[in-house]
């Protein structure tokens, strides 16, 4: 294993960039040339970094496991209650804004007897529902 200061997730990308930069300066026929052991530069790179790549694979699996554990909390009962009450709070808050249209619109005199009191009661109930659901959240 490499020491903790030797971080694979930063070393391997840097090394591959270094190979690409060197390949730009090397003649095309020399890129595929082999050394005395019959290995190309890419094969040597893979052999030299095999342990580091294994370490990086373990590191990535650990990070993926951490994210999976965090994602599993989202399916808990508390999370569902939070999502439902948050949605209700949003809908009821928007309904409260819509009930303000009562004060800005013009109604005939007969509407003041039946329709407007009912709309005001509904608007106040929705406002109260909004406050309750926001406190639940």
Biotite code that builds the C-alpha atoms (Angstrom):
import biotite.structure as struc

atoms = struc.array([
    struc.Atom([0.000, 0.000, 0.000], chain_id="A", res_id=1, res_name="UNK", atom_name="CA", element="C"),
    struc.Atom([1.020, 3.563, -0.614], chain_id="A", res_id=2, res_name="UNK", atom_name="CA", element="C"),
    struc.Atom([1.262, 5.989, 2.281], chain_id="A", res_id=3, res_name="UNK", atom_name="CA", element="C"),
    struc.Atom([-1.734, 8.221, 2.955], chain_id="A", res_id=4, res_name="UNK", atom_name="CA", element="C"),
    struc.Atom([0.085, 11.230, 1.519], chain_id="A", res_id=5, res_name="UNK", atom_name="CA", element="C"),
    struc.Atom([0.331, 9.376, -1.792], chain_id="A", res_id=6, res_name="UNK", atom_name="CA", element="C"),
    struc.Atom([-3.205, 9.965, -3.055], chain_id="A", res_id=7, res_name="UNK", atom_name="CA", element="C"),
    struc.Atom([-4.003, 7.747, -6.007], chain_id="A", res_id=8, res_name="UNK", atom_name="CA", element="C"),
    struc.Atom([-6.934, 9.787, -7.219], chain_id="A", res_id=9, res_name="UNK", atom_name="CA", element="C"),
    struc.Atom([-4.569, 12.682, -7.912], chain_id="A", res_id=10, res_name="UNK", atom_name="CA", element="C"),
    struc.Atom([-1.438, 10.774, -8.985], chain_id="A", res_id=11, res_name="UNK", atom_name="CA", element="C"),
    struc.Atom([-2.922, 8.604, -11.749], chain_id="A", res_id=12, res_name="UNK", atom_name="CA", element="C"),
    struc.Atom([-4.573, 11.455, -13.703], chain_id="A", res_id=13, res_name="UNK", atom_name="CA", element="C"),
    struc.Atom([-1.342, 13.452, -13.415], chain_id="A", res_id=14, res_name="UNK", atom_name="CA", element="C"),
    struc.Atom([0.692, 10.485, -14.662], chain_id="A", res_id=15, res_name="UNK", atom_name="CA", element="C"),
    struc.Atom([-1.599, 9.879, -17.635], chain_id="A", res_id=16, res_name="UNK", atom_name="CA", element="C"),
    struc.Atom([-1.401, 13.564, -18.556], chain_id="A", res_id=17, res_name="UNK", atom_name="CA", element="C"),
    struc.Atom([2.376, 13.330, -18.340], chain_id="A", res_id=18, res_name="UNK", atom_name="CA", element="C"),
    struc.Atom([2.352, 10.370, -20.748], chain_id="A", res_id=19, res_name="UNK", atom_name="CA", element="C"),
    struc.Atom([0.170, 12.314, -23.191], chain_id="A", res_id=20, res_name="UNK", atom_name="CA", element="C"),
    struc.Atom([2.514, 15.308, -23.048], chain_id="A", res_id=21, res_name="UNK", atom_name="CA", element="C"),
    struc.Atom([5.565, 13.109, -23.645], chain_id="A", res_id=22, res_name="UNK", atom_name="CA", element="C"),
    struc.Atom([3.796, 11.354, -26.556], chain_id="A", res_id=23, res_name="UNK", atom_name="CA", element="C"),
    struc.Atom([3.415, 14.732, -28.295], chain_id="A", res_id=24, res_name="UNK", atom_name="CA", element="C"),
    struc.Atom([7.194, 15.160, -28.381], chain_id="A", res_id=25, res_name="UNK", atom_name="CA", element="C"),
    struc.Atom([8.064, 11.583, -29.351], chain_id="A", res_id=26, res_name="UNK", atom_name="CA", element="C"),
    struc.Atom([8.048, 10.447, -32.954], chain_id="A", res_id=27, res_name="UNK", atom_name="CA", element="C"),
    struc.Atom([5.024, 8.259, -33.890], chain_id="A", res_id=28, res_name="UNK", atom_name="CA", element="C"),
    struc.Atom([7.114, 5.173, -34.671], chain_id="A", res_id=29, res_name="UNK", atom_name="CA", element="C"),
    struc.Atom([8.826, 5.395, -31.273], chain_id="A", res_id=30, res_name="UNK", atom_name="CA", element="C"),
    struc.Atom([5.508, 5.425, -29.376], chain_id="A", res_id=31, res_name="UNK", atom_name="CA", element="C"),
    struc.Atom([4.948, 1.767, -30.225], chain_id="A", res_id=32, res_name="UNK", atom_name="CA", element="C"),
    struc.Atom([8.558, 0.724, -29.926], chain_id="A", res_id=33, res_name="UNK", atom_name="CA", element="C"),
    struc.Atom([9.461, -1.883, -27.335], chain_id="A", res_id=34, res_name="UNK", atom_name="CA", element="C"),
    struc.Atom([12.245, -2.035, -24.800], chain_id="A", res_id=35, res_name="UNK", atom_name="CA", element="C"),
    struc.Atom([14.628, -4.971, -24.242], chain_id="A", res_id=36, res_name="UNK", atom_name="CA", element="C"),
    struc.Atom([11.859, -6.852, -22.357], chain_id="A", res_id=37, res_name="UNK", atom_name="CA", element="C"),
    struc.Atom([9.470, -6.398, -25.302], chain_id="A", res_id=38, res_name="UNK", atom_name="CA", element="C"),
    struc.Atom([7.132, -3.954, -23.548], chain_id="A", res_id=39, res_name="UNK", atom_name="CA", element="C"),
    struc.Atom([5.651, -0.714, -24.861], chain_id="A", res_id=40, res_name="UNK", atom_name="CA", element="C"),
    struc.Atom([5.682, 2.457, -22.740], chain_id="A", res_id=41, res_name="UNK", atom_name="CA", element="C"),
    struc.Atom([1.974, 2.026, -21.985], chain_id="A", res_id=42, res_name="UNK", atom_name="CA", element="C"),
    struc.Atom([2.510, -1.543, -20.761], chain_id="A", res_id=43, res_name="UNK", atom_name="CA", element="C"),
    struc.Atom([5.331, -0.358, -18.515], chain_id="A", res_id=44, res_name="UNK", atom_name="CA", element="C"),
    struc.Atom([3.115, 2.422, -17.161], chain_id="A", res_id=45, res_name="UNK", atom_name="CA", element="C"),
    struc.Atom([0.336, -0.053, -16.329], chain_id="A", res_id=46, res_name="UNK", atom_name="CA", element="C"),
    struc.Atom([2.780, -2.415, -14.598], chain_id="A", res_id=47, res_name="UNK", atom_name="CA", element="C"),
    struc.Atom([4.398, 0.381, -12.597], chain_id="A", res_id=48, res_name="UNK", atom_name="CA", element="C"),
    struc.Atom([1.038, 1.756, -11.442], chain_id="A", res_id=49, res_name="UNK", atom_name="CA", element="C"),
    struc.Atom([-0.741, -1.571, -10.857], chain_id="A", res_id=50, res_name="UNK", atom_name="CA", element="C"),
    struc.Atom([-0.572, -1.279, -7.057], chain_id="A", res_id=51, res_name="UNK", atom_name="CA", element="C"),
    struc.Atom([-1.604, 2.367, -7.179], chain_id="A", res_id=52, res_name="UNK", atom_name="CA", element="C"),
    struc.Atom([-4.574, 1.521, -9.425], chain_id="A", res_id=53, res_name="UNK", atom_name="CA", element="C"),
    struc.Atom([-5.671, -1.194, -6.994], chain_id="A", res_id=54, res_name="UNK", atom_name="CA", element="C"),
    struc.Atom([-5.417, 1.309, -4.147], chain_id="A", res_id=55, res_name="UNK", atom_name="CA", element="C"),
    struc.Atom([-7.462, 3.802, -6.166], chain_id="A", res_id=56, res_name="UNK", atom_name="CA", element="C"),
    struc.Atom([-10.095, 1.144, -6.839], chain_id="A", res_id=57, res_name="UNK", atom_name="CA", element="C"),
    struc.Atom([-10.404, 0.445, -3.110], chain_id="A", res_id=58, res_name="UNK", atom_name="CA", element="C"),
    struc.Atom([-10.607, 4.174, -2.402], chain_id="A", res_id=59, res_name="UNK", atom_name="CA", element="C"),
    struc.Atom([-13.380, 4.623, -4.982], chain_id="A", res_id=60, res_name="UNK", atom_name="CA", element="C"),
    struc.Atom([-15.313, 1.658, -3.569], chain_id="A", res_id=61, res_name="UNK", atom_name="CA", element="C"),
    struc.Atom([-15.060, 3.195, -0.099], chain_id="A", res_id=62, res_name="UNK", atom_name="CA", element="C"),
    struc.Atom([-16.365, 6.533, -1.356], chain_id="A", res_id=63, res_name="UNK", atom_name="CA", element="C"),
    struc.Atom([-19.192, 4.834, -3.258], chain_id="A", res_id=64, res_name="UNK", atom_name="CA", element="C"),
    struc.Atom([-20.148, 2.889, -0.126], chain_id="A", res_id=65, res_name="UNK", atom_name="CA", element="C"),
    struc.Atom([-20.219, 6.112, 1.886], chain_id="A", res_id=66, res_name="UNK", atom_name="CA", element="C"),
    struc.Atom([-22.522, 7.718, -0.661], chain_id="A", res_id=67, res_name="UNK", atom_name="CA", element="C"),
    struc.Atom([-24.760, 4.648, -0.665], chain_id="A", res_id=68, res_name="UNK", atom_name="CA", element="C"),
    struc.Atom([-25.108, 4.774, 3.117], chain_id="A", res_id=69, res_name="UNK", atom_name="CA", element="C"),
    struc.Atom([-25.984, 8.467, 2.964], chain_id="A", res_id=70, res_name="UNK", atom_name="CA", element="C"),
    struc.Atom([-28.520, 7.814, 0.209], chain_id="A", res_id=71, res_name="UNK", atom_name="CA", element="C"),
    struc.Atom([-30.193, 5.058, 2.226], chain_id="A", res_id=72, res_name="UNK", atom_name="CA", element="C"),
    struc.Atom([-31.160, 7.598, 4.888], chain_id="A", res_id=73, res_name="UNK", atom_name="CA", element="C"),
    struc.Atom([-33.388, 9.286, 2.333], chain_id="A", res_id=74, res_name="UNK", atom_name="CA", element="C"),
    struc.Atom([-35.782, 6.365, 2.335], chain_id="A", res_id=75, res_name="UNK", atom_name="CA", element="C"),
    struc.Atom([-36.491, 6.517, 6.062], chain_id="A", res_id=76, res_name="UNK", atom_name="CA", element="C"),
    struc.Atom([-39.910, 7.302, 7.514], chain_id="A", res_id=77, res_name="UNK", atom_name="CA", element="C"),
    struc.Atom([-38.743, 10.680, 8.789], chain_id="A", res_id=78, res_name="UNK", atom_name="CA", element="C"),
    struc.Atom([-37.635, 11.654, 5.318], chain_id="A", res_id=79, res_name="UNK", atom_name="CA", element="C"),
    struc.Atom([-41.054, 10.790, 3.881], chain_id="A", res_id=80, res_name="UNK", atom_name="CA", element="C"),
    struc.Atom([-42.812, 12.824, 6.573], chain_id="A", res_id=81, res_name="UNK", atom_name="CA", element="C"),
    struc.Atom([-40.491, 15.739, 5.867], chain_id="A", res_id=82, res_name="UNK", atom_name="CA", element="C"),
    struc.Atom([-41.121, 15.581, 2.113], chain_id="A", res_id=83, res_name="UNK", atom_name="CA", element="C"),
    struc.Atom([-44.897, 15.380, 2.507], chain_id="A", res_id=84, res_name="UNK", atom_name="CA", element="C"),
    struc.Atom([-45.115, 18.220, 5.028], chain_id="A", res_id=85, res_name="UNK", atom_name="CA", element="C"),
    struc.Atom([-42.742, 20.335, 2.956], chain_id="A", res_id=86, res_name="UNK", atom_name="CA", element="C"),
    struc.Atom([-44.907, 19.821, -0.119], chain_id="A", res_id=87, res_name="UNK", atom_name="CA", element="C"),
    struc.Atom([-48.068, 20.659, 1.825], chain_id="A", res_id=88, res_name="UNK", atom_name="CA", element="C"),
    struc.Atom([-46.416, 23.799, 3.191], chain_id="A", res_id=89, res_name="UNK", atom_name="CA", element="C"),
    struc.Atom([-45.493, 24.907, -0.303], chain_id="A", res_id=90, res_name="UNK", atom_name="CA", element="C"),
    struc.Atom([-48.943, 24.249, -1.750], chain_id="A", res_id=91, res_name="UNK", atom_name="CA", element="C"),
    struc.Atom([-50.745, 25.914, 1.137], chain_id="A", res_id=92, res_name="UNK", atom_name="CA", element="C"),
    struc.Atom([-48.421, 28.930, 1.046], chain_id="A", res_id=93, res_name="UNK", atom_name="CA", element="C"),
    struc.Atom([-49.165, 29.344, -2.646], chain_id="A", res_id=94, res_name="UNK", atom_name="CA", element="C"),
    struc.Atom([-52.885, 29.003, -1.921], chain_id="A", res_id=95, res_name="UNK", atom_name="CA", element="C"),
    struc.Atom([-52.580, 31.784, 0.633], chain_id="A", res_id=96, res_name="UNK", atom_name="CA", element="C"),
    struc.Atom([-51.155, 34.086, -1.992], chain_id="A", res_id=97, res_name="UNK", atom_name="CA", element="C"),
    struc.Atom([-54.018, 33.175, -4.294], chain_id="A", res_id=98, res_name="UNK", atom_name="CA", element="C"),
    struc.Atom([-56.561, 33.973, -1.575], chain_id="A", res_id=99, res_name="UNK", atom_name="CA", element="C"),
    struc.Atom([-55.230, 37.527, -1.494], chain_id="A", res_id=100, res_name="UNK", atom_name="CA", element="C"),
    struc.Atom([-56.982, 38.029, -4.809], chain_id="A", res_id=101, res_name="UNK", atom_name="CA", element="C"),
    struc.Atom([-60.172, 38.479, -2.764], chain_id="A", res_id=102, res_name="UNK", atom_name="CA", element="C"),
    struc.Atom([-58.978, 41.866, -1.618], chain_id="A", res_id=103, res_name="UNK", atom_name="CA", element="C"),
    struc.Atom([-57.946, 43.121, -5.037], chain_id="A", res_id=104, res_name="UNK", atom_name="CA", element="C"),
    struc.Atom([-60.937, 42.050, -7.130], chain_id="A", res_id=105, res_name="UNK", atom_name="CA", element="C"),
    struc.Atom([-64.302, 43.783, -7.559], chain_id="A", res_id=106, res_name="UNK", atom_name="CA", element="C"),
    struc.Atom([-67.459, 41.954, -6.559], chain_id="A", res_id=107, res_name="UNK", atom_name="CA", element="C"),
    struc.Atom([-71.134, 42.913, -6.761], chain_id="A", res_id=108, res_name="UNK", atom_name="CA", element="C"),
    struc.Atom([-72.967, 43.593, -3.497], chain_id="A", res_id=109, res_name="UNK", atom_name="CA", element="C"),
    struc.Atom([-74.650, 40.163, -3.405], chain_id="A", res_id=110, res_name="UNK", atom_name="CA", element="C"),
    struc.Atom([-71.257, 38.398, -3.311], chain_id="A", res_id=111, res_name="UNK", atom_name="CA", element="C"),
    struc.Atom([-70.487, 40.039, 0.037], chain_id="A", res_id=112, res_name="UNK", atom_name="CA", element="C"),
    struc.Atom([-73.243, 37.961, 1.571], chain_id="A", res_id=113, res_name="UNK", atom_name="CA", element="C"),
    struc.Atom([-72.178, 34.439, 0.528], chain_id="A", res_id=114, res_name="UNK", atom_name="CA", element="C"),
    struc.Atom([-69.111, 34.046, -1.683], chain_id="A", res_id=115, res_name="UNK", atom_name="CA", element="C"),
    struc.Atom([-66.620, 36.386, -0.045], chain_id="A", res_id=116, res_name="UNK", atom_name="CA", element="C"),
    struc.Atom([-67.052, 35.158, 3.557], chain_id="A", res_id=117, res_name="UNK", atom_name="CA", element="C"),
    struc.Atom([-66.592, 31.570, 2.366], chain_id="A", res_id=118, res_name="UNK", atom_name="CA", element="C"),
    struc.Atom([-63.454, 32.507, 0.423], chain_id="A", res_id=119, res_name="UNK", atom_name="CA", element="C"),
    struc.Atom([-62.028, 34.364, 3.411], chain_id="A", res_id=120, res_name="UNK", atom_name="CA", element="C"),
    struc.Atom([-62.660, 31.363, 5.678], chain_id="A", res_id=121, res_name="UNK", atom_name="CA", element="C"),
    struc.Atom([-61.005, 29.026, 3.162], chain_id="A", res_id=122, res_name="UNK", atom_name="CA", element="C"),
    struc.Atom([-58.064, 31.434, 2.824], chain_id="A", res_id=123, res_name="UNK", atom_name="CA", element="C"),
    struc.Atom([-57.604, 31.594, 6.607], chain_id="A", res_id=124, res_name="UNK", atom_name="CA", element="C"),
    struc.Atom([-57.822, 27.804, 6.937], chain_id="A", res_id=125, res_name="UNK", atom_name="CA", element="C"),
    struc.Atom([-55.207, 27.385, 4.228], chain_id="A", res_id=126, res_name="UNK", atom_name="CA", element="C"),
    struc.Atom([-53.009, 29.956, 5.987], chain_id="A", res_id=127, res_name="UNK", atom_name="CA", element="C"),
    struc.Atom([-53.355, 28.014, 9.237], chain_id="A", res_id=128, res_name="UNK", atom_name="CA", element="C"),
    struc.Atom([-52.546, 24.755, 7.410], chain_id="A", res_id=129, res_name="UNK", atom_name="CA", element="C"),
    struc.Atom([-49.479, 26.438, 5.945], chain_id="A", res_id=130, res_name="UNK", atom_name="CA", element="C"),
    struc.Atom([-48.268, 27.483, 9.392], chain_id="A", res_id=131, res_name="UNK", atom_name="CA", element="C"),
    struc.Atom([-48.822, 23.993, 10.818], chain_id="A", res_id=132, res_name="UNK", atom_name="CA", element="C"),
    struc.Atom([-46.994, 22.239, 7.993], chain_id="A", res_id=133, res_name="UNK", atom_name="CA", element="C"),
    struc.Atom([-44.107, 24.715, 8.125], chain_id="A", res_id=134, res_name="UNK", atom_name="CA", element="C"),
    struc.Atom([-43.725, 24.056, 11.843], chain_id="A", res_id=135, res_name="UNK", atom_name="CA", element="C"),
    struc.Atom([-43.762, 20.314, 11.155], chain_id="A", res_id=136, res_name="UNK", atom_name="CA", element="C"),
    struc.Atom([-40.916, 20.717, 8.704], chain_id="A", res_id=137, res_name="UNK", atom_name="CA", element="C"),
])
